[in-house]
């Protein structure tokens, strides 16, 4: 029994044409069929009809198929690839127009693990309040918004986690709506849930960029200055002596960004480095909000108390090469931003 509901008369036409033409391309053209469709029907006719001079013992109706015709299927998967390739290509260095003519801030939030028993909610709420206090500050999450335990980790860790799944989704929604995110990265914990099923996917804001693991973007200011950022949940490479080893590798080999920033490893560091081409690149790692980590205890890692988030202050009119400063104490960074904003409001900033 065939897959497609092709009438027996049409199958007979294919058999007749195949007998009358020496060239199957010409036979297909005579019936107004594409070659692939013709060959498919020919095989179907040979299998089903056999000796057409003998009536079959049982005549089974030609039942319709749920699947689309092969030509339609080929076109569908072609269109799907082209659509997805276009979307992927668009994520490579996204240009963001900054309509604020002056200094701005991005509050980079390390791994929140918002449902963890030891998420530092005091610091998290302070950071949210800071973002909301100044329209020139945007939030950015580096990933691992929730624990999202799976497999053996779920068996080990979930029973001790007091926050329920329903509460977790409510907290994620609160965080995303409160932080006004410019960037929302899905880290490895977030990616354990497929993209189309993850709460972050359908809670994201319309004026934010959400992606798995990495977002590369350029901030284009009205004075012509452009600052490029390579933000990832983590970069490849590790050194026990340098928490910024991976970012250093990326700055040397992968791209020509002004900032390489990541989280994931629950430690923090800030560094500026002048590269051989004269560009001053900034290397940053965020600790995140999980202040007490049993995994770190078991592996003998130190547990740091600062760097849950870092405020990046960008001054497009600065005379410095990097035009950006970083503060592990976001409130101090905000004070610096307010100073620059006040200076600019008095007409002194462009001088």
N, C-alpha and C positions, 0 to 999 in steps of 0.2 A: 504494500500500500504506500503510495507516494505521500510526500509532505505537502504538496501544493494541489489545490483543486483545479487541475487542468482537465477540461473535458476530453473524453476519449476521441472525439472527432478531431480535435487539434493535435492530439498525439498521432493519429492516423496521418494527418497532413505532414507531420515531421517525417514519419517513416516513408511516405510517398516521395517527398522532396529529396530525402537522403538517397533514395533509389534512383531518382531521375537526374540528379546533379552529380558530377564527378568532383566538384569542389564544394565543401561544406560551408564555406563562407558565402558562396553564391546561393546555396540552398537556404541559409539563414536569411539572407537579404531578400530572397523571393517571398518569404513569409513575413517580412517586416520585423524580424527578431534580431536581437543582439546575439553575437556568436555564443557567448557564455550561456544565455538563456536557451538557445537552440540546442546546444550540446546537453544541457541539463534535461530538456524535454526528450531528446533522442534516447538518452540512457533510461529515462523513465518509461518511454514507450516500449523499448526493447524488454525491459524487466516485466512490465505489466501485460503487454499484449501478446508477446510470444508469437505463436502461430495464429494469425488472425482469421484463418479459414475455419478454425475449430472453436465452437462456442465453449466458454468455461463452464465447469461444473457449478461454481458459485460466483455470482456477480456481486462484488462488493462496491458500494458507492464511493465515489471520489470525495473523501472528506476534506474540508478546509483546514488549513494550518493556522496556528496562532502566530507563527513567525512571519516576518516580512519577506518579500521577494529578495533574492540574492542581490539584484542590482540596487534595490533600495537600501539593503543592508550595507553594501559597500559604500554607497554615498553617505549614509548616516555616520559610519565610523570615520570616514574621511572628514566630514564636517565637524565631528566631535573632536578629532585630533587637532584640526586647524584652530578651533575655538579655544581649546586648552593650551595649545602652544602659544597663541596670542596672549592669553592671560598670564602664562609663565614668563614670557618675554617682557611683559609690562612691569613685572616685579623687579627687574634688574635696573637698579638706580632710578628710583621714583623721584620725580621733580615736584617739590612742594613749594608753592609760592607763599612767602611770608608777607602779609599785608600790614604788619606792624613796622613802622619806620623808626626803628630804634632797638634797644637791647631786649632780649627775650630770655626765658628760662625753660628748660625741660627737666622735670623731676623724674629721673630714672629710678624705677622701683625694682629692687632685686626680687628674687623668687619669693612670692608672698606665702605659698603653702597655707592658704587662707583658712583651711579647715583643720590645720594641725593644732594639737593641744598647746604648743609652745610658739605659735605665731604671736609676734609682738604687736598686739592690737593697739597698745598705747602709742607706739611710734607710727604705726600705719595710719591711725586716725589723725595724728598731728600732720603727717604728710598730705593727707587728703585735704585737711583744713588749709594748709599752705597753698595747695594748687587752687583751691576755690577763692583764696584771698586776692589773687592777682590775675587778671585776664591775660597777661603776657606769659603766664606759666602754663605749659601743657604737661600732662602726665604721659609716661611711657613705661610699659611693663616688659621686662626681659624674659618672662616665661615662668612656668610652674606655678600657675595661679592656685592650683589645688593639689593635694596629695594624689588623689585618684588611684589608690592602690589597686594593683592587679596581681594575679598569680600567687606565688609564695609570699610576696610582700603583703598582699591582702590578708592572707591567713595569719601573718605575724603581727601586722600593724593595725589593721582595721578594728579588731576587738578593743584596742586601747584608745581609739579615736572617739572622742565624745560627740563631735559634730556629725549629725546625720547627713545622708545624701541630699535630702530635701533642703536642709539648712545650708549645706554647701552651695547649692545652686542659688539660693537666695542671697548668700554673701557675695558670690561672684557677680550677680546682677547688681548688687549695691556698689561693689567696688568699681565696676566698669562705668556705671552711671555717675559715680561720684568723682572719678579721677579725670574725666574728660580726656580720654586717651588719644594721643597722636599715633602711638605705636602700640600694638598689642601682639606680642610674640607668644606662640604656643611652644612651651618647652617639652622635654621628654615625658614628664608626668602628664601634661595635657595631651600629648600626642598618643598616649596609651588608649585614648578614646578616638575613634575615627573622626576626621574633620567634620563630616556632615552630621555627626551625632553629638558633637561636643557642645556643651552649653555656651562656651565662648563664641562659637560661630554664629549662633542666632541671637546672642545678647550684644554683639559688637555694635559700635556706634557708626552712623552713616559717614562721619567725617574722620574716620580713623582707618589705619592700615593694619589688617590682621593677616598673619602668615605663620606657617610652621617654621620654627627654628631661626629664621633670618629675615631681616628687612634691611635693605640698602636704600638710602634716600639722600637727596640733596635739599638743603634749605636755601632757597633763592630769595635774597633780600632786595628791597627796592633800589638800593644804591649800587647794585651790580655784584655784590659779594655773594659767593655761594659756598656753603659749608657742607661737606659730604660726610655721611655717617654710615659705618658698617656695623650694624647691631645684630648680635646673634645670642642665642641662648648660651652657646659656648663655641670657642674656636678649637681646632685640633692642635694638639701639642701640650706637653706638660713638663714642668720642672719643679722639684721640691724646693728649689732655692729661689724661684722667681714666680710669683703668682700671676705675672703678666707675660709669661713666656709665650703662650699661645697667641696673644694679641701682637707681640713683637714679631713673631713669624709672619702673621698676616700682613703687618705693615711693610715687611720687607718683600714679600712675594705675591700676595694675592690681589691687592688693589691699592689705589692711591687715595685713601680716605683721610679726612682730618681727625676722625674719631673712630676707634675700634673699642666697642664696649660689649661686655658679656656678663653673665651671672653663673648659675649652675653649681659652682663648687663651694659655695657658702663661706667664701673669704673675700676680702676686698683690697683694692690697691688703686692708686692713681699715679700716672707718670706721663711726662711729656718728653718727646725725643725728636731731635732734629735729624731728618733723613739726609741722604747724600745729595738729593735734589734741592735741598734747602727748605722743604716743607716741614713744619713742626706738627707732628702727629701726637694726638693724645691717646693714651692707653688706659682703659678703666675696667675694673671688675667690681661687681656689686655682691655684697654678702647675702642679702635677702633678710626676711623678717623672722625666720625660724631661729630663735636665739639659743635654744637648747636642743641638741641633736645627739641622740643615743648612738647613731651610726658613727659620728665623729669621736665619741668616747671609746667605742669598741675598736676603732682603727687608730686611735692615738693622735687624732688631729686636734689642734688647738681650736677653741671656740671663741671667736671674736665677738666684741660687744658693740662695734660701730659699723658703719657702712651698709646699713640696711637699705638705704637709698642714697643717691647722690644727685645734687642739683647742678646742672650744667647751665652756666650763664654765658650767653653769646652776645658780644657787642660788635655788630657789623662795621662800626666806625672806629674801632680800636686801632691804634697804631702798631700793636703787637702782631707778630706773624700768625699766631694761632687764633686770636680773637675769641678765645673761650677759656673759662675758668671752671673749676670743679670743687664742690664743697660736700664733704661727708656729713657736715652739719648743715642741713638744708636751710635752717633758720638764718644762719650766718650768711649763706649764699643769697637768701632773699634780701637781707639787709644790703648786701652789695648791689643787687639788682635794683633795689629802690634808690640807692645812691646814684646809679647810672641813669635811671629814669628821671630823677630830679634834675640831674646835670643836663640831660637832653632837653627837658622841658624849659630850661633857662637859655636854650640856644647855644650851650657851650660844647655839646657833645661832638658836633661835626668838626670842631676846630682841631 
